[in-house]
Every structure is written in structure tokens, then in C-alpha cells.
Amino acid sequence: MEIERIENKELVEIMGKVRESGTEKNMIELLRQAAGATLLVPVDGDEGSYSFHAVAGSEGKKYMAVYSDSDSFEVAFEGKPYKQKGVTAGFADILDVVMSPKMGLDGFVINPGVENILFGKDMLKIIAQQMDIGGDDTAKVGEPDHYPEQLKGKLEEYLLDAPSVKSIWVRLLKENHTEVLRWMIVIDTELEGDELMYQTETLKNFVKPYLDGMDALVFSSKEEFAQQVIKGVKPFAGEGSN
């Protein structure tokens, strides 16, 4: 059966902009377009027993390969000795596959080898939880009854070596459907794009030993949902915390 042709002109256009400039505005628009798009996923095998293509990332991570439109899909597999099978999938369908523990995936990448737009699992957790305050209430964020003993001191120490970060908020996130608790760390910074991604990953790795064994999600205070979470809340470390 022939797959319907997928165009996604707006998504392709914003992906081009993100490749040139990964600003916060462009990334938010990219997320909006991707969340509402039908995408193409290369598969092997037969319906009911499909296997998905994975792309190797840094540190041994694996990302599911996804394509933004039919043209990108065809260019990627041009010259292959066989016709590559593909299926159409919505953003929610891809989320289900990536978030499944048995798949062993760390996210997915749109148009690998070209635009390489990466959606890591931390970002996808928030999307999957639909973390907009006052939405469907699948997750709640609030003040913890206590903080890990060394956390404040370590964050103040981190800030001494990270002049691009002014303040840090620490909140507690609870998934209502699983009761899983995670720390949500929000940073006040002017960094964007790759520099912001590097900063959030660096902070997460630095602070991990001081989180009482819990996972953490790190975000910029410029993101809309992060602004809602810290509205009226005093920073935990840095400027304004005293």
C-alpha cells in the first residue's frame, strides 16, 4: 500500500530557521509545529512486528529516526538496493514508542544527518506529562517539604563557575498517574540554543549526586511553563535568594 505524501511546509521552514539560529523563539515554534504534524518513520518487518531505525548519539545514546516529509524520507534512502518501508505517525504515537522502557531509546531525531533536530527524553517527559499548569492536571509542581542537605551549597558553588547563570529555582514535580517525584530546576540565563543545552546538561550532571537519588529536569526561565512554575517564587540559589 502506498503511503500518503507528507509535506509539512511550516515544519520544514522552521527547521531551516532553527538550523541557522537556535533561538528560544524558533525552538518553541518548532515544538509547536512538530507536535501537530504527521511524520514519517522508517520501519523494517511487517505490520504488528515493525522494528524502528535508531541513530547513535553521544555517550552511547540511541535516538529513533523520524522524517519531516516525504521528500526528506526519499532523499535519505535514495540509491538503496531496496525500497525502504515507512509508516506515518503523529507526535503522540512517536512519544509512546520513545517513552516505552522496553525500546531503550533516549529520544528521537528528525531528519538525521541533515537538520538533526533532536528531541531528548527529558524534554519529551515534560511534553508527555502535558505540563501546563491548569491543563489536564497530569503533573503538579510545588514546594518540597525539605531540600537535600547539600543542594543549596552545591548550587551556590556551581554559580561561581557559571557566570551566565544568575539565579536557580528548585521545585518538586509529581506525576499524578505514577506518583513519581522529580526535581525541576529552572535557571535564569540569557543563553540560547546549543549553549543553553550544554549548560542545562552540565548543571544536571553536576548536581545529580546531591538530589537524594531522584531525577532532575533542568530548564531555562524563558520557557513559558517554567515562568508559570516560578512565578512569585524566591530563587533557591543566586541573585534574589537571600
N, C-alpha and C positions, 0 to 999 in steps of 0.2 A: 504494500500500500504506500502510495506517495505521500510524503509529509507535506503539509501546507507550508507555503513560503512565509517566512518571518522577516519583517523589515525593521521595526523598532527604530524609526528615524530619529526620534528625540533622544533615545538612549544612546545611539551611536554618536550623535552630535555631542552630547555632554561627556561621553567617554573621551572624545578627542580633546575637549577642553581640559578635562582632568589630567590627561597626559601632558599637556602644556603647563598647566598650573593647578596643583592640588590644593586649592584654597578651600576653606571651610564651606563657603557658599556653593562651590562646584561639587564638593563631596556630598552635601546634603541633597542637592538636585539629582545627583547620580543615584543616590539611595532611593529617592522618590520615584525616579523613572524605572529603576531595576525592580522595585517592589511591586510595580503594577504591570510588568512586562511578562510576556510569554517568551521563554528562552529555548535554545536547542541544546540537548545533551547527547553527546556521542555514547553509544552503547554497543556491547557485544552480546551474543547469545540471543535467546528467544524471549518473547513476552512472558512475564512471570518468573524468568530467571536471568534477567539482564545483569550484566556487570558494567560498571562505570569506569571511565578513564580517569586516572589520577596523575597529577603533576607533582614532582618532587620540589619541595621548598627548602629553606634553610633549616638546619638542625634536625634533619630527617622528617620534617613535617610533610603531610600529604594533602593536596587540595584537589577537589573534584573539578574536572574540566567542563566548562559551560561556554556556549557561544551566543553572542548577542543577536545574530540574524543569520539568514540562510547564506548570504554572501560570505560572511566570515567563516562559517562552517565549511563551505565548499572550498574556499581557498586553503584552509588548514589541512584538508585531506586530498588536495589536488595531487595527481600523479601517483596515488596509492594503487597497488595492483588489484584492489577490490573496492567496491562501493561501501563507504562507511555508513553503518546504520545510525540513525539518530531518532530521538523522541522529543516532543515538545513538553515543556514543563513550566508551571508557574513558579514564582518565587517561593510560595509556601511549600510546594512539592519538593523543591530543592532543599529548603530548610529541613524538612522531615528526614531526607536522606542524610544530609550532613550531620545533623544533630543526633542521629541514631548511634549509640555506643558501639554497636556491632560493626559499623562501617569503618571505624578507625580513622576518620577524616578530621582535618584541622580547619576546614573551611572550604570555600570554592573560589575559583578564579575564572573571570570572564575573559574570553579571547586570549588564552595562554600563548606566550611568545610574541604577542603584538601589543595590545593595550595593557595586558596583565593586570586587570582590575581585581584586586584581592579582597575577599570578604572573610576575615578571620573569625574563629569561633567565639571570641569574646564579644565582638560586635553582633554576631548572629544570636547570641544568647539574649541580648537586650531586645533585638527585633522580635525574636520568638516569644519573649515574655510580654511583648507589646507594652513596653514600659513607658506609657504616657500616663502621668498621674491623673486619676479621674477617668481613665479609659475603662477597660473591662475588669480592672482590679485583679489581674493575674499576678501582680507583684506589688509589694509595698516597700517603701523606703522610709526610714526614720532614724531616731537617735537610739544607739545601743544602750543597754543598762550599764555597760562598762566597756572600756577600751583595753586592748592588750597592753600589758605593763610597760614595755619598752617602745611602743609605737610612736608616741609623741616625740621623744628624744631622737629616735632614728629619723623621723621625717624632718625635724629641725636640722639634723646633721646632713641629710640629703640636700636640703635647700642651700646650704653653704656652698655646695659644689654644683648647684644648678641655678645660676643667676637668672635664667629665662623663666623660672617658675617663681611666682610671687607668694602665692598662698595655696594651701591644701585643705580641702574638706574631706572628712571621713564619715560616711553614713553606713547604715546597715540595710541590706536588701534581703527581703524574704519572698521566695516564690510560694504563693498561696497553695498551688496544687501539689507541691512536693515538700513544703516546709523547709527547703534548703536555704541556708543563710550564706550570704556572701558580703564582703566588704565592698562598698562603692567609693572609690577615691576620685575626687574631682580636683583638677589643678587649674589655677589661674595663670595663663601663659598666652603670649602672642604668637607662639609657634604654630605652623600650619603644615599640612601635607606630610612628607616623609620625615621632616624634623619632629613634628608632633608625634607621629607614630613611634619614632625612635625614643623620644622622651617618655612616653607612656609605658613602653615595654621595659625601658631601663628602670623606671621607678617601680614597676610591678616586680621585677626580678630582685631589686634591692630590698624591698620591704617584705617580700614573701616569708622570710624566716621569722618575722615578728608579728604574724597575723593569727596566732593560736591555731595554726593548721587549716585555716579557712582560705578559700579562693578570693581573689580580688579582681575587680574590673576598674580600669582607670580611664578617665575621660577629661576632655577639655571643658572648662566652664562656659565656653562659647556655644556648646551644643544645647539645643532648646530644652531637652529633657533634663540635662544637668542643671540648667538655670532654675528649673522648677524645683528640683531636689534641694538646692542650696539656698533658695530664696528665704531671706530673713534669718539665715543660719550663720553663726560666727565661724570663721575658719578654725580648723583644728590646729594648724601649724602655719607659720609665716606671718605676713602682714595682716593685722587685724585680729590676730588670735589671742592677744593679751588684753 
